Structures are given as C-alpha cells and as structure tokens.
C-alpha cells in the first residue's frame, strides 16, 4: 500500500527582505536583509524542493503587498495538505515593550503602529485565514538603532 507523502503536498515560501526603507533615514538601511532574502529564495527553489517561492524584497515589500499576499491571495490557493514557510528579514520595533512590529518598506516613522505589521495581529490573522497543514514563520528583525522614541528590535 502506498502511503501519502508530504512530498506530494505543495510547499510554498514567502520570503520577505527589507534592506532599504522608503521613509526612513538611509543610515538605517540593512542591505544584508535584502541579500539574505534573495539567497534564501534561491536555495528554497533550487535545492530545498519548494514548489513555489514568492519573494518580496525592498520596495516590493510594502505593508499592503505583504498583507494581500499572506491574507488574501494565499488562503485561496493553499489547503490542509500544504506547507507554508514565511521568512522576514528587516527591522522590527516594539519587542522591548511587548508590542512587536515588523517594519515593511513603506513604514512611516510618524505612524509606526498604523503602518507597520503587528506581529500579534499578523499571527492571529494568519491562523484565521490559512488552513495549511504546516506553517513556519521565521523572523530576523534586527536591533541596531532607534526610530524616534522607539528602539528597533
């Protein structure tokens, strides 16, 4: 008897890398974040057997593009047999006071909470929107500066 194999399911990855920001001071650029995302996307596609790799890098990694892909487009395409990997490399903020946010390309430093991606909201939205068999979220949100009175983490 042939048993179902995980290899038969779709393996999809969303790879987000934000190394430059449209509205932040250029000194806050993270060129390695963009490069890490590009390299990971290549490895997942070429060597790790992912059926579909969807990169959103720099100017393509806007808040609306990320949310639309994760919460609108993918739920209609994935089912309980599928696996989804989400990778984010870029700046984060707020982890030091319990309200972590990931900063997309178009984050507005004057309205971080309104223009960034709340980790808590994104997590609950993903749980409600996706019915995948396996979901892995990896964040590499660096801490190396301040954005106004908020510490980037």
Secondary structure by P-SEA (a helix, b strand, c coil): cccccccccbbbbbbbbbccccccccccccaaaaaaaaaaaaaaaccccccbbbbbccccccaaaaaaaacccccccccccbbbbbbbbcccccccccbbbbbcccccccccccccccaaaaaaaaaacccccbbbbbbbccccccccccccc
